[in-house]
Amino acid sequence: MVKKHVDLPEGADDSGEFSHRVGKAGGTGNPEDYKTDGRLKNSVYEAEMERLQEQLVLLQYWIQSQGLKVLVLFEGRGSAGKGGVIKRITERTSPRTVRVVALPKPTERERTQWYFQRYVEHLPAAGEMVLFDRSWYNRSNVEWVMGFCTENEHEEFLRSCPEFERMLVRSGIVVIKYWFSVSFDEQRRRFEARNAEPLKRWKLSDMDLAEHELYVKYSMAKDNTFQYTDIKQAPWYVVPSDDKKAARLNCINHLLSQFSYEDVAPEVVKLPDMKQMPYVRPPIQDQTFVDQRF
């Protein structure tokens, strides 16, 4: 069992400020675990992440044993940290059980389909947890802000999305939705950091620049999306992420708290001895090896 999450007030989209969870405000409760700027020390972060990743492995076994179907959506602004938390969730788990879906832009054929159709084939089967790195909410956010969909398509999405998600829940799928919020100043700092490093510059796209310029309109899109789709069967959980490391820990802690899982990890097995067989292998010189540079 994991302790319950306490939701924090979300203020990044409007004020550009977060209150860091230090000392009495929350977090570890130990002021020595934080830097002078209110962010977690690396050693504290790494120790807690290791603990959480162990729990994620136990959750993975529980999902398999119970035949659960778990769908986790990660949404939010560019550079808000969605990819970072997904990477930490999958770092120790099996890709056969915990898999990531990050769809490219739709093809010409997919544009003529029912909007949710291309997402449906990636939904979890029994014993799986699927992480969507962006999802059908592209329609009410990126597509609406950038003018990639019509007003009628946008309105229809806001009408049909809650019903679609209720249908998923009724079918037995656990739907968990996270929105990663980042302030304008922090987003700018992250984009500038990407721009300054040649090895990271590929992560700074034209869409990122447009999103940064239209920060306020993205706030409007988010608020409108929440108004229609923050339903009790599949509520939104906001993750303030100006502090990336704290955001990862908070999100994973919350994800674990959604399940009353037990330790059903397999017992240690005895490795078998090699079975002897009458077989002579060909000369090792017949094989081509890579250069031994190290």
Backbone hydrogen bonds in HBPLUS format (Angstrom, degrees):
<---DONOR---> <-ACCEPTOR-->    atom                        ^
c    i                          cat <-CA-CA->   ^        H-A-AA   ^      H-
h    n   atom  resd res      DA  || num        DHA   H-A  angle D-A-AA Bond
n    s   type  num  typ     dist DA aas  dist angle  dist       angle   num
A0015-SER N   A0011-GLY O   3.03 MM   4  5.75 143.8  2.17 152.0 161.6     1
A0016-GLY N   A0012-ALA O   3.19 MM   4  4.32 128.1  2.48 103.0 115.0     2
A0022-VAL N   A0020-HIS O   3.03 MM   2  5.82 119.6  2.41 111.4  95.0     3
A0025-ALA N   A0022-VAL O   2.85 MM   3  5.23 145.5  1.97 146.6 139.1     4
A0026-GLY N   A0023-GLY O   3.18 MM   3  5.91 165.6  2.20 118.7 122.9     5
A0033-ASP N   A0030-ASN O   2.91 MM   3  5.65 166.7  1.93 126.2 130.7     6
A0034-TYR N   A0031-PRO O   3.16 MM   3  5.69 166.0  2.18 117.8 120.2     7
A0041-LYS N   A0033-ASP O   2.93 MM   8  5.81 161.3  1.96 156.0 150.9     8
A0035-LYS N   A0039-ARG O   2.67 MM   4  5.37 168.3  1.68 163.1 165.5     9
A0038-GLY N   A0035-LYS O   3.00 MM   3  5.35 161.5  2.03 114.3 117.7    10
A0045-TYR N   A0041-LYS O   3.00 MM   4  6.29 164.9  2.02 157.2 161.9    11
A0046-GLU N   A0042-ASN O   2.87 MM   4  6.04 169.1  1.88 157.2 159.4    12
A0047-ALA N   A0043-SER O   3.14 MM   4  6.22 159.7  2.18 140.9 146.2    13
A0048-GLU N   A0044-VAL O   3.02 MM   4  6.17 164.2  2.04 151.7 156.1    14
A0049-MET N   A0045-TYR O   2.81 MM   4  5.96 156.8  1.86 153.0 160.4    15
A0050-GLU N   A0046-GLU O   3.01 MM   4  6.13 155.9  2.07 143.2 149.2    16
A0051-ARG N   A0047-ALA O   3.17 MM   4  6.44 156.2  2.23 142.2 148.2    17
A0052-LEU N   A0048-GLU O   2.91 MM   4  6.18 161.3  1.95 151.5 156.6    18
A0053-GLN N   A0049-MET O   2.85 MM   4  6.02 156.3  1.91 150.7 157.1    19
A0054-GLU N   A0050-GLU O   3.12 MM   4  6.35 147.5  2.23 142.3 150.3    20
A0055-GLN N   A0051-ARG O   3.15 MM   4  6.51 151.3  2.23 143.4 151.1    21
A0056-LEU N   A0052-LEU O   2.85 MM   4  6.21 145.8  1.97 146.4 156.7    22
A0057-VAL N   A0053-GLN O   3.15 MM   4  6.40 147.1  2.26 140.9 147.9    23
A0058-LEU N   A0054-GLU O   3.19 MM   4  6.58 154.2  2.26 142.9 149.6    24
A0059-LEU N   A0055-GLN O   2.80 MM   4  6.12 153.6  1.87 149.2 157.4    25
A0060-GLN N   A0056-LEU O   2.85 MM   4  6.07 148.4  1.95 141.1 149.8    26
A0061-TYR N   A0057-VAL O   3.12 MM   4  6.50 156.8  2.17 149.8 153.8    27
A0062-TRP N   A0058-LEU O   3.04 MM   4  6.31 153.7  2.11 145.2 152.9    28
A0063-ILE N   A0059-LEU O   2.85 MM   4  6.12 159.8  1.89 156.4 161.0    29
A0064-GLN N   A0060-GLN O   3.05 MM   4  6.31 158.2  2.10 149.0 154.9    30
A0065-SER N   A0061-TYR O   2.87 MM   4  6.09 166.0  1.89 151.3 155.1    31
A0066-GLN N   A0062-TRP O   2.93 MM   4  6.01 152.1  2.01 151.1 157.6    32
A0067-GLY N   A0063-ILE O   3.02 MM   4  5.80 116.9  2.43 133.9 147.0    33
A0068-LEU N   A0063-ILE O   3.09 MM   5  5.05 146.5  2.20 140.4 146.9    34
A0067-GLY N   A0064-GLN O   3.27 MM   3  5.21 148.6  2.37  97.6 106.7    35
A0127-GLY N   A0068-LEU O   2.74 MM  59  4.97 136.2  1.93 121.1 135.4    36
A0174-VAL N   A0069-LYS O   2.76 MM 105  6.11 170.0  1.76 165.9 166.7    37
A0070-VAL N   A0128-GLU O   3.02 MM  58  6.29 170.6  2.03 157.6 159.9    38
A0130-VAL N   A0070-VAL O   2.85 MM  60  6.27 161.2  1.89 160.1 160.7    39
A0071-LEU N   A0174-VAL O   2.74 MM 103  5.87 172.3  1.74 172.4 170.0    40
A0176-ILE N   A0071-LEU O   2.88 MM 105  6.26 159.1  1.92 162.1 168.6    41
A0072-VAL N   A0130-VAL O   2.89 MM  58  6.20 169.9  1.90 167.9 169.2    42
A0132-PHE N   A0072-VAL O   2.82 MM  60  6.16 166.9  1.84 164.9 169.5    43
A0073-LEU N   A0176-ILE O   2.80 MM 103  6.24 161.2  1.84 161.5 167.6    44
A0178-TYR N   A0073-LEU O   2.86 MM 105  6.02 168.1  1.87 157.5 161.3    45
A0074-PHE N   A0132-PHE O   2.95 MM  58  5.98 151.4  2.03 163.8 167.5    46
A0134-ARG N   A0074-PHE O   3.02 MM  60  5.56 142.9  2.16 148.7 160.2    47
A0075-GLU N   A0178-TYR O   2.89 MM 103  6.09 163.8  1.91 158.4 164.0    48
A0180-PHE N   A0075-GLU O   2.81 MM 105  6.20 166.9  1.83 146.0 146.7    49
A0080-ALA N   A0077-ARG O   3.22 MM   3  5.46 150.3  2.31 130.8 127.9    50
A0085-VAL N   A0081-GLY O   3.24 MM   4  6.51 161.2  2.28 153.0 155.6    51
A0086-ILE N   A0082-LYS O   3.08 MM   4  6.29 161.0  2.11 154.4 160.3    52
A0087-LYS N   A0083-GLY O   2.94 MM   4  6.07 156.2  2.00 145.4 151.8    53
A0088-ARG N   A0084-GLY O   3.16 MM   4  6.44 152.8  2.23 141.7 148.3    54
A0089-ILE N   A0085-VAL O   2.98 MM   4  6.19 150.7  2.06 146.8 154.8    55
A0090-THR N   A0086-ILE O   3.06 MM   4  6.26 155.7  2.12 151.1 156.6    56
A0091-GLU N   A0087-LYS O   2.99 MM   4  5.85 118.5  2.39 138.1 152.6    57
A0097-THR N   A0094-SER O   3.02 MM   3  5.47 146.9  2.14 110.4 119.3    58
A0098-VAL N   A0094-SER O   2.78 MM   4  5.88 174.3  1.79 171.9 169.9    59
A0129-MET N   A0097-THR O   2.81 MM  32  6.08 167.0  1.83 162.4 161.2    60
A0099-ARG N   A0129-MET O   3.04 MM  30  6.58 146.3  2.16 156.4 165.7    61
A0131-LEU N   A0099-ARG O   2.84 MM  32  6.19 166.0  1.86 160.6 165.5    62
A0101-VAL N   A0131-LEU O   2.83 MM  30  6.08 162.3  1.86 157.6 158.0    63
A0133-ASP N   A0101-VAL O   2.87 MM  32  6.06 160.1  1.91 151.3 158.0    64
A0111-ARG N   A0107-THR O   2.99 MM   4  6.24 141.5  2.14 146.3 156.3    65
A0112-THR N   A0109-ARG O   3.00 MM   3  5.49 150.3  2.09 110.3 119.2    66
A0113-GLN N   A0110-GLU O   3.10 MM   3  5.13 155.6  2.16 102.6 110.3    67
A0117-GLN N   A0114-TRP O   2.90 MM   3  5.32 156.8  1.96 119.6 127.4    68
A0119-TYR N   A0116-PHE O   3.09 MM   3  5.53 143.0  2.23 111.0 121.8    69
A0120-VAL N   A0116-PHE O   3.23 MM   4  6.44 142.4  2.38 152.1 162.9    70
A0122-HIS N   A0119-TYR O   3.04 MM   3  5.61 154.8  2.11 115.4 123.2    71
A0123-LEU N   A0120-VAL O   3.09 MM   3  5.43 170.2  2.10 116.9 119.4    72
A0128-GLU N   A0125-ALA O   3.22 MM   3  5.72 132.7  2.46 147.1 142.0    73
A0138-ASN N   A0135-SER O   3.09 MM   3  6.05 157.6  2.15 125.5 127.2    74
A0139-ARG N   A0136-TRP O   3.23 MM   3  6.23 161.8  2.27 123.8 125.1    75
A0141-ASN N   A0138-ASN O   3.29 MM   3  5.19 149.6  2.39  96.6 105.4    76
A0143-GLU N   A0138-ASN O   2.84 MM   5  5.89 165.8  1.86 156.7 160.4    77
A0145-VAL N   A0141-ASN O   2.89 MM   4  5.96 172.6  1.89 163.6 166.2    78
A0146-MET N   A0142-VAL O   2.92 MM   4  5.92 166.7  1.93 154.6 158.5    79
A0147-GLY N   A0143-GLU O   3.00 MM   4  5.75 112.0  2.48 131.5 144.7    80
A0148-PHE N   A0143-GLU O   2.73 MM   5  4.54 140.3  1.89 139.4 145.6    81
A0147-GLY N   A0144-TRP O   3.36 MM   3  5.17 151.7  2.45  94.5 102.6    82
A0154-HIS N   A0150-THR O   2.98 MM   4  6.23 155.1  2.04 148.0 155.1    83
A0155-GLU N   A0151-GLU O   2.89 MM   4  6.09 164.0  1.91 151.8 155.7    84
A0156-GLU N   A0152-ASN O   2.90 MM   4  6.05 158.2  1.95 148.1 154.5    85
A0157-PHE N   A0153-GLU O   2.99 MM   4  6.14 151.0  2.07 141.2 148.9    86
A0158-LEU N   A0154-HIS O   3.12 MM   4  6.44 161.7  2.15 150.8 154.6    87
A0159-ARG N   A0155-GLU O   3.08 MM   4  6.36 141.2  2.23 142.2 152.7    88
A0160-SER N   A0156-GLU O   2.86 MM   4  6.03 164.4  1.89 154.2 158.2    89
A0161-CYS N   A0157-PHE O   2.78 MM   4  5.55 161.2  1.82 157.6 160.4    90
A0164-PHE N   A0160-SER O   2.87 MM   4  6.09 156.8  1.93 157.5 165.2    91
A0165-GLU N   A0161-CYS O   2.96 MM   4  6.20 163.0  1.99 158.7 161.8    92
A0166-ARG N   A0162-PRO O   2.94 MM   4  6.13 153.3  2.01 143.4 151.2    93
A0167-MET N   A0163-GLU O   2.95 MM   4  6.11 151.3  2.03 144.2 152.0    94
A0168-LEU N   A0164-PHE O   3.04 MM   4  6.41 148.6  2.14 143.1 151.6    95
A0169-VAL N   A0165-GLU O   2.99 MM   4  6.28 160.5  2.03 150.0 154.4    96
A0170-ARG N   A0166-ARG O   2.88 MM   4  6.13 161.1  1.91 150.4 155.8    97
A0171-SER N   A0167-MET O   3.02 MM   4  6.19 137.8  2.20 139.9 150.8    98
A0171-SER N   A0168-LEU O   3.16 MM   3  5.13 126.9  2.45  92.5 106.4    99
A0173-ILE N   A0168-LEU O   3.11 MM   5  5.57 160.3  2.15 152.7 147.4   100
A0172-GLY N   A0169-VAL O   2.98 MM   3  5.28 160.4  2.02 109.6 115.6   101
A0237-TYR N   A0177-LYS O   2.88 MM  60  6.11 143.6  2.02 147.7 159.3   102
A0179-TRP N   A0237-TYR O   2.87 MM  58  6.12 157.6  1.92 148.0 150.9   103
A0239-VAL N   A0179-TRP O   2.75 MM  60  5.92 166.4  1.76 154.1 154.6   104
A0181-SER N   A0239-VAL O   3.11 MM  58  6.10 156.7  2.17 132.0 139.0   105
A0241-SER N   A0181-SER O   2.84 MM  60  5.71 155.3  1.90 166.4 168.0   106
A0187-GLN N   A0183-SER O   2.89 MM   4  6.07 159.4  1.93 152.4 158.8   107
A0188-ARG N   A0184-PHE O   2.90 MM   4  6.10 158.4  1.95 149.6 155.6   108
A0189-ARG N   A0185-ASP O   2.99 MM   4  6.24 155.3  2.05 142.3 149.0   109
A0190-ARG N   A0186-GLU O   2.99 MM   4  6.26 157.8  2.04 149.5 154.6   110
A0191-PHE N   A0187-GLN O   2.93 MM   4  6.19 159.2  1.97 152.3 158.1   111
A0192-GLU N   A0188-ARG O   2.87 MM   4  6.06 158.4  1.91 152.5 158.6   112
A0193-ALA N   A0189-ARG O   2.99 MM   4  6.19 148.0  2.09 141.4 150.2   113
A0194-ARG N   A0190-ARG O   3.02 MM   4  6.31 154.0  2.09 145.4 151.9   114
A0195-ASN N   A0191-PHE O   2.95 MM   4  6.17 157.7  2.00 147.1 153.5   115
A0196-ALA N   A0192-GLU O   2.99 MM   4  6.15 139.4  2.16 141.0 151.0   116
A0197-GLU N   A0194-ARG O   3.27 MM   3  5.49 145.4  2.40 102.4 111.5   117
A0200-LYS N   A0197-GLU O   2.94 MM   3  5.36 153.2  2.01 114.5 123.2   118
A0201-ARG N   A0197-GLU O   3.01 MM   4  6.01 118.4  2.40 149.3 166.1   119
A0203-LYS N   A0200-LYS O   2.92 MM   3  5.66 157.9  1.97 120.6 127.4   120
A0204-LEU N   A0201-ARG O   3.01 MM   3  5.43 165.3  2.04 114.3 119.0   121
A0208-ASP N   A0205-SER O   3.06 MM   3  5.09 121.1  2.43  94.1 108.6   122
A0209-LEU N   A0205-SER O   3.17 MM   4  6.60 155.5  2.23 148.6 154.1   123
A0210-ALA N   A0206-ASP O   2.96 MM   4  6.25 159.2  2.00 149.9 155.7   124
A0211-GLU N   A0207-MET O   2.81 MM   4  5.97 156.1  1.87 146.3 153.5   125
A0212-HIS N   A0208-ASP O   2.89 MM   4  6.12 153.8  1.96 147.3 154.3   126
A0213-GLU N   A0209-LEU O   3.05 MM   4  6.29 158.7  2.09 145.9 151.3   127
A0214-LEU N   A0210-ALA O   2.94 MM   4  6.14 148.1  2.04 145.0 154.1   128
A0218-TYR N   A0214-LEU O   2.97 MM   4  6.30 152.4  2.05 156.9 165.7   129
A0219-SER N   A0215-TYR O   3.05 MM   4  6.40 141.0  2.21 140.3 151.1   130
A0219-SER N   A0216-VAL O   3.04 MM   3  4.97 120.9  2.40  91.5 106.8   131
A0220-MET N   A0216-VAL O   3.02 MM   4  6.43 150.6  2.10 146.0 153.8   132
A0221-ALA N   A0217-LYS O   2.91 MM   4  6.23 155.2  1.98 145.5 152.3   133
A0222-LYS N   A0218-TYR O   2.92 MM   4  6.13 158.9  1.96 146.9 151.9   134
A0223-ASP N   A0219-SER O   2.97 MM   4  6.17 168.5  1.98 152.9 155.8   135
A0224-ASN N   A0220-MET O   2.94 MM   4  6.10 160.2  1.98 151.4 156.9   136
A0225-THR N   A0221-ALA O   2.89 MM   4  6.03 157.5  1.94 147.2 153.8   137
A0226-PHE N   A0222-LYS O   2.94 MM   4  6.18 163.1  1.96 155.7 159.3   138
A0227-GLN N   A0223-ASP O   3.05 MM   4  6.21 151.8  2.13 141.8 149.5   139
A0229-THR N   A0225-THR O   2.91 MM   4  5.91 155.7  1.97 154.7 162.7   140
A0230-ASP N   A0226-PHE O   3.07 MM   4  4.99 141.6  2.22 137.1 133.5   141
A0231-ILE N   A0229-THR O   2.95 MM   2  5.45 128.1  2.23 105.7  90.5   142
A0234-ALA N   A0231-ILE O   3.12 MM   3  5.36 133.3  2.35 102.4 114.6   143
A0247-ALA N   A0243-ASP O   2.94 MM   4  6.13 157.6  1.99 155.4 162.8   144
A0248-ARG N   A0244-LYS O   2.98 MM   4  6.29 153.5  2.05 150.4 156.6   145
A0249-LEU N   A0245-LYS O   3.16 MM   4  6.45 166.8  2.17 151.1 153.8   146
A0250-ASN N   A0246-ALA O   2.85 MM   4  6.03 165.5  1.87 155.2 159.7   147
A0251-CYS N   A0247-ALA O   2.91 MM   4  5.97 161.2  1.95 148.9 153.9   148
A0252-ILE N   A0248-ARG O   3.00 MM   4  6.14 171.4  2.01 153.7 156.2   149
A0253-ASN N   A0249-LEU O   2.91 MM   4  5.96 160.4  1.95 148.2 154.4   150
A0254-HIS N   A0250-ASN O   3.01 MM   4  6.15 155.6  2.07 141.0 147.6   151
A0255-LEU N   A0251-CYS O   2.88 MM   4  6.15 158.2  1.93 150.4 156.8   152
A0256-LEU N   A0252-ILE O   2.98 MM   4  6.20 165.5  2.00 153.3 156.1   153
A0257-SER N   A0253-ASN O   3.05 MM   4  6.25 146.3  2.17 141.0 150.6   154
A0257-SER N   A0254-HIS O   3.06 MM   3  4.97 116.7  2.48  91.7 107.8   155
A0258-GLN N   A0255-LEU O   3.20 MM   3  5.52 158.8  2.24 107.6 114.1   156
A0259-PHE N   A0256-LEU O   3.23 MM   3  5.94 167.1  2.24 122.3 123.8   157
A0279-TYR N   A0277-MET O   2.94 MM   2  5.72 116.6  2.35 115.3  98.4   158
A0286-ASP N   A0283-PRO O   3.14 MM   3  5.78 164.1  2.16 114.8 119.8   159
A0287-GLN N   A0284-ILE O   3.12 MM   3  5.78 168.5  2.13 119.1 122.6   160
A0293-ARG N   A0291-ASP O   3.11 MM   2  5.74 125.4  2.42 105.8  90.6   161
